[in-house]
Amino acid sequence: MPVASRPTTTKSDACPGGRNGQAPPHRATHGEDRQAVTHISVIPDDRFATICKDGSMSDTNDTSIPVEEFLKHMPYGMGGMNEKLGVELLYISAERVEGRMPVAGNEQPMGLLHGGASIALAETLGSVGSAIHAMANGGVAVGVDINATHHRAATSGYVHAVATAIHRGRTSAAYEIVITNDEGKRVCTSRITCAIVPADRFA
């Protein structure tokens, strides 16, 4: 499991169905009743403000959002890549996003976890956080840069990722993503920057 400890969230600041009673991990699937997150862009929806019980998406508080409810507002679902990778979202907020991905099926020719799969996992989580931040401000998050350092190989089980915001501004958002193996040892460290652009560009 991930080395990083999870932040404490109380019922007073969590959304219904969030970390306190949040739905089980979501694995990417297609279908009208279960859509997932696209890491390219998110079209803001006025109904999104009603996801949290207080109707707000605070820029300063780590307010968790029910994964299943968030996914209903994504226009194209997770997309084919994340479905094939088996990415699961465990916890989402503008400040922190957690997820995991199986090693099996994502190996390179030597039988090790493919570095590109780690980067795809990192971009997905960082972009989810950026999308939530952008939605709170009526914008759309678009990835512009990502880098990664691979520390050790993974050959079985799952890799677990935690994306933590390092900057959330009006025009950009940046996240550090730490990926660990089942023993909590670091596999990869990544950083992504997303531009926050006006939603009307995608109208």
VMD Tcl script that draws the C-alpha trace (Angstrom):
set ca {
  {0.00 0.00 0.00}
  {1.13 3.62 -0.45}
  {3.69 4.94 2.04}
  {2.10 8.39 2.18}
  {-0.55 8.69 4.88}
  {-3.98 9.93 3.97}
  {-5.16 13.33 5.26}
  {-7.79 13.34 7.97}
  {-11.25 14.24 6.71}
  {-14.23 14.68 9.00}
  {-17.91 14.32 8.20}
  {-18.28 18.07 8.51}
  {-16.00 18.79 5.57}
  {-16.53 15.71 3.43}
  {-19.11 15.32 0.71}
  {-21.81 12.68 1.10}
  {-20.35 9.39 -0.03}
  {-16.82 10.80 0.16}
  {-13.98 9.32 2.18}
  {-16.46 8.72 4.98}
  {-18.61 6.15 3.23}
  {-17.16 6.76 -0.22}
  {-17.95 4.17 -2.87}
  {-15.46 1.34 -3.48}
  {-12.55 1.92 -5.86}
  {-13.73 2.68 -9.38}
  {-12.23 0.72 -12.21}
  {-12.53 2.24 -15.65}
  {-15.47 0.95 -17.63}
  {-17.50 2.26 -20.54}
  {-21.25 2.76 -20.30}
  {-23.82 5.47 -19.87}
  {-24.27 4.76 -16.16}
  {-20.56 4.65 -15.33}
  {-18.28 7.14 -17.01}
  {-14.72 7.84 -16.01}
  {-12.24 10.66 -16.23}
  {-10.64 11.90 -19.41}
  {-7.21 13.37 -18.75}
  {-7.44 15.69 -21.77}
  {-10.21 18.10 -20.84}
  {-13.31 18.41 -18.74}
  {-16.31 20.48 -19.79}
  {-17.66 22.30 -16.72}
  {-21.26 21.56 -15.77}
  {-23.40 23.82 -13.58}
  {-24.67 20.72 -11.81}
  {-21.14 19.95 -10.64}
  {-21.50 22.54 -7.88}
  {-24.18 20.37 -6.26}
  {-21.88 17.39 -5.79}
  {-20.69 18.63 -2.41}
  {-23.36 19.12 0.20}
  {-22.41 22.76 0.82}
  {-22.53 23.51 -2.91}
  {-18.96 24.80 -2.97}
  {-15.66 23.64 -4.37}
  {-13.24 25.33 -2.00}
  {-9.86 26.34 -3.34}
  {-8.29 26.03 0.10}
  {-9.90 22.95 1.69}
  {-9.25 19.35 0.74}
  {-12.92 18.57 0.11}
  {-13.39 15.03 -1.12}
  {-15.81 14.27 -3.92}
  {-17.67 10.98 -4.39}
  {-15.86 9.25 -7.24}
  {-18.95 7.81 -8.90}
  {-20.74 11.17 -8.84}
  {-17.73 12.97 -10.30}
  {-17.40 10.44 -13.10}
  {-20.97 11.05 -14.26}
  {-19.92 14.52 -15.37}
  {-17.04 13.43 -17.60}
  {-17.90 13.76 -21.31}
  {-16.06 10.75 -22.76}
  {-15.34 8.51 -19.83}
  {-11.88 7.26 -18.94}
  {-11.04 6.52 -22.55}
  {-9.63 3.35 -24.03}
  {-6.13 3.69 -22.60}
  {-7.12 3.87 -18.95}
  {-9.60 1.05 -19.40}
  {-6.87 -1.15 -20.86}
  {-4.46 -0.15 -18.08}
  {-7.03 -1.00 -15.39}
  {-6.67 2.33 -13.58}
  {-8.82 2.70 -10.46}
  {-9.65 5.95 -8.65}
  {-9.74 5.61 -4.86}
  {-10.06 9.18 -3.61}
  {-10.38 12.50 -5.42}
  {-10.18 16.16 -4.47}
  {-8.49 19.25 -5.87}
  {-5.70 18.86 -3.32}
  {-5.10 15.10 -3.45}
  {-5.97 12.21 -5.76}
  {-5.30 8.53 -5.06}
  {-5.45 5.58 -7.43}
  {-3.89 2.28 -8.38}
  {-3.12 0.14 -11.42}
  {-2.27 -3.55 -11.85}
  {1.17 -4.55 -13.11}
  {-0.22 -7.55 -14.99}
  {-1.00 -6.61 -18.56}
  {1.12 -3.45 -18.38}
  {4.59 -4.98 -18.67}
  {7.33 -4.17 -21.16}
  {9.14 -7.02 -23.03}
  {11.37 -7.84 -20.03}
  {8.36 -8.51 -17.81}
  {8.66 -5.28 -15.80}
  {6.02 -2.59 -15.42}
  {6.25 -0.38 -18.50}
  {7.47 3.13 -17.67}
  {4.88 4.56 -20.02}
  {2.13 2.92 -17.97}
  {3.44 4.64 -14.84}
  {3.41 7.98 -16.64}
  {-0.12 7.39 -17.90}
  {-1.25 6.64 -14.33}
  {0.50 9.78 -13.10}
  {-1.06 11.96 -15.79}
  {-4.50 10.59 -15.10}
  {-4.36 11.36 -11.38}
  {-2.73 14.76 -11.79}
  {-5.25 15.71 -14.43}
  {-8.18 14.65 -12.27}
  {-7.00 17.00 -9.52}
  {-6.44 19.77 -12.06}
  {-9.88 19.20 -13.55}
  {-11.57 19.54 -10.17}
  {-9.62 22.72 -9.47}
  {-10.48 24.11 -12.90}
  {-14.17 23.26 -12.56}
  {-14.34 25.18 -9.30}
  {-13.27 28.25 -11.25}
  {-15.35 27.67 -14.39}
  {-12.40 26.52 -16.48}
  {-10.99 23.49 -18.23}
  {-7.72 21.72 -17.40}
  {-5.38 20.84 -20.29}
  {-2.10 19.01 -19.72}
  {0.96 20.86 -21.04}
  {3.94 19.14 -19.43}
  {4.78 15.92 -17.59}
  {8.05 14.33 -16.48}
  {8.95 11.23 -14.52}
  {11.84 9.47 -12.83}
  {11.70 5.67 -12.52}
  {13.31 4.41 -9.31}
  {12.73 0.66 -9.30}
  {10.92 -2.05 -11.22}
  {7.56 -3.57 -10.36}
  {6.80 -7.12 -11.50}
  {3.53 -8.11 -9.83}
  {0.57 -6.89 -7.81}
  {-0.45 -3.25 -8.02}
  {1.26 0.09 -8.11}
  {-0.35 2.78 -5.98}
  {-0.27 6.47 -6.82}
  {-0.86 9.63 -4.81}
  {-1.06 12.99 -6.60}
  {-0.57 16.02 -4.36}
  {-1.10 19.61 -5.49}
  {2.03 21.76 -5.46}
  {0.41 24.76 -7.16}
  {-3.22 25.68 -7.82}
  {-3.57 29.03 -9.52}
  {-5.87 30.90 -11.88}
  {-4.08 29.86 -15.07}
  {-2.24 26.66 -14.14}
  {-2.10 23.77 -11.69}
  {0.79 21.43 -10.90}
  {0.90 18.10 -9.07}
  {3.57 15.73 -7.81}
  {2.67 12.07 -8.20}
  {4.39 9.38 -6.14}
  {3.93 5.79 -7.30}
  {4.78 2.91 -4.95}
  {4.57 -0.87 -5.05}
  {2.59 -3.13 -2.73}
  {5.44 -2.99 -0.20}
  {5.34 0.80 -0.13}
  {8.63 1.22 -1.98}
  {8.80 4.10 -4.45}
  {8.61 3.03 -8.08}
  {8.26 6.39 -9.81}
  {8.07 10.11 -9.10}
  {6.30 12.32 -11.62}
  {5.21 15.94 -11.96}
  {2.52 17.33 -14.23}
  {1.50 20.88 -15.11}
  {-1.92 21.67 -16.55}
  {-3.08 24.95 -18.04}
  {-6.44 26.30 -16.88}
  {-8.25 27.75 -19.87}
  {-11.72 29.32 -20.32}
  {-14.46 26.76 -20.85}
  {-15.85 28.63 -23.83}
  {-12.87 27.49 -25.89}
  {-14.48 24.06 -25.89}
  {-18.03 25.21 -26.50}
}
mol new
graphics top color blue
foreach p $ca { graphics top sphere $p radius 0.5 }
foreach p [lrange $ca 0 end-1] q [lrange $ca 1 end] { graphics top cylinder $p $q radius 0.2 }
display resetview
